[in-house]
């Protein structure tokens, strides 16, 4: 039973990280129908910047929980800047191009960012400073759920609630929903669509960076390549939940995280990634609209 | 001018900010050392400044071009050097003759090392041409193309190590296995929209590698299969030099064969169906094209070529392991197609030679290889989506069909 709970817990943790990344995919897809392939790279850059900030601060003699907050804040700011610049360089000039063009551009950007970090930093895995303290009150259930896992679950829950509030109740959220429904119409009623798209990329990148910081301190090491797999899996999660659908992305991510965790625990961990892709393929074949998505009829 | 200067300065500042933590600070959390590389900041600033001027200039040109295209004016000189050269038989024929001569004497002039690299480049030429069918002609973005390459290579490896079957029998089997896998994998996913297809093929590519790595009994896992014989010639014993030269000529034949087939395909009924499907799926289906069969054909044919050269690749290396079949190889082949121009045969050949040979000969470059490929993909899509040498489309001009290869 404990083993099952432990797997469930690690599955939930995995799922909430996927959710943070998947939300970025799904929001961007909802607005401009683009698979932002480089989204995983933004997550990786977020994790790297947190590592650099906290590493430098630790080496210069600071310590404590405050470092984590500072590192996370800087990582989030930088990830937002990267997301914004990415959209401006690689996607905006291709807004009216054939569908394949921005996708290839996105793949190019993903390769570029990966190798940029590889060359500017290091090809090796770097240990991530352990920033999340061990809480005393977690002692009794530490064998099932550690402190860092609790922090991840709580942080992602708060983030997702904040996102929901932002989209439901703020002006920019309203503009985003309008743009998602009909870009031309939104423009006609005075929504600055370019700003909304930039904002979507920024919000998505912020979420991804939060995920990156959490994953760094949870797994304890990162390298330039972590964004690729995480990106593909988060995309799987987004498709699973119905791409373009925000609650769907969160649900899909949790389902995928749990499923992966059980598969790794009870079947074989070597085939973990195969399993995730298998889920993706099955979903696309059996129910391409996803769990919560509506099937969209293509109009001529 | 001053406005331009100011904007570029701001861009430079922005990029200095953006790249500061990654380019300037280098922290080693293992040894607890921080390295500050302030010089990089200067390079980033200078680079970003000039690139942004270049970027804006290119953007303006791009807009002028699209405006001209919209108003229907076609600049007669806007055909590009490559296209004009290709269209003129006076230029085309001697160039072809010289090229043919050069390819024939190449292995006699250079040493075995160069020949071996050339063989690899030619393998990628065929891979590029194969993927060109799937991506360029049919418009199906395949990000797991290397999986079919692996199928070919491992077909030969396994057939040889288990049953001692030789190269010449494995060659067609490898190709057919590639096509078979193409059909088997393609069948369930071909009705998906383009971008979903891309992700699923990416998944297949990764699955193939993971399965090869973990299935010890058949694929020998991460150790790979060693001692694969080079191509034989009626059972003759050949030195390594002779075998390499022989493989080279074999690859030349292979390239010629591929060019011939793809060129014929392009103008065939199915080729035209591919292009129509790429341009507008709904209209194409409404015209009575069987979408599933046409797409599957493109997918299988692309995979067939990958399987075929996979066998040759295994024979060239005499050793294969899963690391030759990563996403990077798929990305490399894709950037060959993108750089060369989707659908353009000459463009793909040139791009393959450039992208494979350049990092081999300019060693300093090889580190920045993938970085460059990424940048190439983005820049090509923005500034020259038709590729270096654009595919020349047939035009119907009242009564007679004008083609680029009417005299070729």
Contacts between the chains, C-beta under 8 A, distances in Angstrom:
chain1	res1	chain2	res2	distance
A	33	B	195	7.9
A	34	B	195	7.7
A	35	B	195	4.9
A	35	B	198	7.2
A	35	B	199	6.6
A	45	B	22	7.4
A	48	B	21	7.9
A	48	B	22	6.7
A	49	B	21	5.1
A	49	B	22	7.3
A	51	B	27	7.3
A	51	B	29	6.8
A	52	B	21	5.0
A	52	B	22	7.4
A	52	B	25	5.3
A	52	B	27	5.3
A	53	B	21	7.1
A	55	B	27	3.9
A	55	B	28	7.9
A	55	B	29	4.7
A	55	B	34	7.3
A	56	B	25	6.3
A	56	B	27	5.6
A	56	B	34	5.4
A	58	B	29	7.8
A	58	B	32	7.7
A	59	B	27	7.0
A	59	B	32	5.1
A	59	B	33	7.4
A	59	B	34	5.4
A	60	B	34	7.8
A	74	B	21	7.8
A	78	B	18	7.5
A	78	B	21	6.6
A	81	B	17	7.2
A	81	B	18	5.7
A	82	B	18	6.7
A	85	B	14	7.5
A	85	B	18	6.3
A	89	B	378	7.3
A	90	B	378	5.2
A	90	B	382	7.8
A	93	B	59	7.2
A	93	B	62	7.9
A	93	B	382	4.7
A	94	B	381	6.2
A	94	B	382	6.4
A	97	B	381	7.2
A	97	B	385	6.6
A	98	B	385	7.8
A	99	B	194	5.7
A	99	B	195	6.8
A	100	B	139	6.4
A	100	B	141	5.8
A	100	B	194	6.2
A	101	B	381	4.7
A	101	B	385	5.6
A	102	B	381	7.3
A	103	B	141	6.4
A	103	B	194	7.5
A	103	B	195	5.6
A	103	B	198	6.2
A	104	B	141	7.3
A	104	B	334	7.4
A	104	B	338	5.9
A	104	B	377	5.5
A	104	B	381	5.4
A	105	B	377	6.5
A	105	B	378	4.8
A	105	B	381	4.2
A	105	B	382	6.9
A	107	B	143	7.2
A	107	B	331	6.9
A	107	B	334	7.2
A	107	B	374	8.0
A	107	B	377	6.2
A	108	B	335	7.6
A	108	B	373	7.4
A	108	B	374	4.6
A	108	B	375	6.8
A	108	B	376	7.0
A	108	B	377	2.7
A	108	B	378	4.1
A	108	B	381	7.2
A	109	B	374	6.6
A	109	B	378	5.7
A	110	B	374	7.1
A	111	B	331	5.8
A	111	B	370	5.6
A	111	B	371	7.6
A	111	B	373	5.9
A	111	B	374	3.3
A	111	B	377	7.1
A	112	B	371	6.0
A	112	B	374	3.1
A	112	B	375	5.5
A	112	B	378	6.8
A	113	B	374	7.6
A	114	B	370	7.4
A	114	B	374	7.7
A	115	B	368	7.6
A	115	B	370	4.5
A	115	B	371	4.0
A	115	B	374	6.4
A	116	B	22	7.3
A	116	B	371	6.4
A	117	B	22	6.2
A	119	B	367	6.9
A	119	B	368	7.1
A	119	B	371	6.5
A	120	B	19	7.5
A	120	B	22	4.6
A	120	B	23	5.0
A	120	B	26	7.8
A	120	B	40	7.8
A	121	B	22	6.2
A	121	B	26	6.3
A	122	B	26	7.7
A	122	B	28	7.9
A	126	B	27	8.0
A	126	B	28	7.5
A	126	B	29	5.3
A	126	B	30	7.3
A	127	B	29	5.0
A	127	B	30	6.1
A	128	B	29	7.2
A	129	B	29	6.3
A	228	B	327	7.4
A	232	B	199	7.2
A	232	B	202	6.6
A	232	B	203	7.1
A	232	B	206	7.6
A	235	B	199	6.0
A	236	B	199	8.0
A	239	B	196	7.4
A	239	B	199	7.6
A	270	B	210	7.4
A	270	B	214	4.7
A	271	B	210	6.8
A	271	B	214	6.8
A	273	B	206	6.3
A	273	B	207	7.6
A	273	B	210	5.8
A	274	B	207	5.0
A	274	B	210	5.3
A	274	B	211	6.9
A	277	B	203	3.6
A	277	B	204	7.4
A	277	B	206	6.4
A	277	B	207	5.3
A	278	B	207	7.7
A	280	B	199	7.0
A	280	B	200	6.7
A	280	B	203	5.7
A	281	B	188	7.4
A	281	B	189	7.0
A	281	B	200	5.7
A	281	B	203	6.4
A	281	B	204	7.9
A	284	B	189	6.7
A	284	B	192	5.7
A	284	B	196	5.8
A	284	B	200	6.1
A	285	B	188	4.9
A	285	B	189	6.9
A	288	B	192	6.7
A	288	B	196	7.2
A	298	B	282	7.0
A	300	B	282	5.3
